[in-house]
């Protein structure tokens, strides 16, 4: 099946009052697991590659992107390719040439004014080339380079009035907001601010994006979608499933040297995780 655009998937989900899940690709096995999980659930999905993943691959964007795109094109359900958490303008400008239909440009570490200015420039550049652009307002936190913060602190939440101005002045296509989740959480205990999600939905008029969804319980995800969340990002949950399956295999087969022996169960564990999140997000 040909790659579809992220904007198309997000727009369709928003119109149907459902969510669309986006999963992080680090290795080929991640991409294969995402496609397999989406096929199992019979639900479209987004494959996203972050700037951190590009750095892991030696700063070379082309190879991992080509692999993910090839897997997506072979799938029987609609899949798109998204470049996530891009802080580098150079990386942003490489996106159209390798097949991405969308980019999340992340200037959220800057002041509000500087975030707005940098994002507006990225959106203008992207739209001239047919790229759908997501940005972030608020402090989701949890990435390796982020300072420690309490995701439940009201001071780090996205302000609806700032969001209205930000969306209007940048022209961004979707907005990642801080509503109680954090990146790299290792327990499914996050409680989201659903009143704030509803207020942001009513205020901004563009699809809302939930980052750090891996440890948000299914019930909270479903409620978030009903409140107005559209794109739901998942990364750590796949890595947790992968690593634990690998460790279980090696614990019972310590003499294994063929990586296929432990990558098969690791890939299968990720596929099951993908299918579970897709069903939760699509149910709304």
Secondary structure by P-SEA (a helix, b strand, c coil): cccccaaaaaaaaaaacbbbbbbbbccaaaaaaaaaaaaaacbbbbbbbcaaaaaaacccccaaaaaaaaaaaacccbbbbbbcccccaaaaaacccccccccccccccccaaaaaaaaaaaaaaaaaabbbbbbbcccccccccccccccccccccccaaaaaaaaaaacccbbbbbccccccccccccccaaaaaaaaaaccccbbbbcccccccaaaaaaaaaacccbbbbcaaaaaaaaaaaaaaaaaccccccaaaaaaaaaaaaaaaaaaaaaaaaac
